[in-house]
Amino acid sequence: MTIKEAQEIVDKWISNHGVRYFNEMTNLAILVEEVGEVARIISRTYGEQSFKKGENADKLADEFADILFVLICLANQTHIDLTDALKKNLEKKTLRDNLRHKDNPKLK
């Protein structure tokens, strides 16, 4: 599915199952919470922390999807076309960082 299709699907899902969007501040709080859940899994999988009893890395994909869902909700609420925004962002990064990373001795 394209990003545009994902934005449309989420909007329809909200209309059919979610009654309405949570307000933007609530969705921002939910987004931060979901990012924290990803951070917890990654810190335990790739970092030095260990999983607590009953925790595991199996939910990482689902947590990424939760972040994407809430991000799409916020984009829809604020009338952002994520396809256009991503294209513009990549153009900005390409112009700004064209040689920056290639010339970074820390990355060699």
C-alpha positions, -999 to +999 in steps of 0.1 A: +000+000+000+011+035-006+014+062+021-016+079+006-036+047+008-025+042+044-037+077+053-071+069+036-074+035+053-066+050+087-092+077+082-118+052+072-109+030+102-113+060+126-147+067+111-159+031+113-143+019+145-128+048+164-159+072+164-136+102+159-099+111+162-085+118+196-075+154+198-040+162+187-025+165+222-039+131+231-025+116+200+009+132+206+009+116+241+000+083+226+028+087+200+054+094+227+041+063+247+044+041+216+079+054+209+088+045+245+076+010+239+098+006+209+127+021+228+122-005+256+122-034+232+153-021+213+172-013+245+166-048+257+173-065+224+203-046+211+214-027+242+226-038+276+193-041+294+176-075+299+140-083+294+117-084+324+099-117+330+072-120+304+087-094+280+103-103+247+112-088+213+082-104+195+062-072+196+086-049+179+069-050+145+035-043+162+049-014+181+064+001+149+029-003+134+014+015+164+037+044+159+029+046+122-008+045+129-007+073+154+016+093+132-008+089+103-037+100+126-018+132+135-009+138+098-046+134+088-057+157+116-033+184+106-040+180+069-004+168+061+001+147+029+028+124+042+039+114+007+046+150-002+062+157+032+085+127+028+095+136-007+103+172+004+122+159+034+143+135+013+151+164-011+162+186+019+184+158+033+199+151-001+209+187-006+221+193+030+238+160+036+250+150+001+286+145+012+283+150+050+280+113+059+305+101+032+331+126+045+325+117+082+356+099+095+335+085+124+316+064+099+345+048+082 
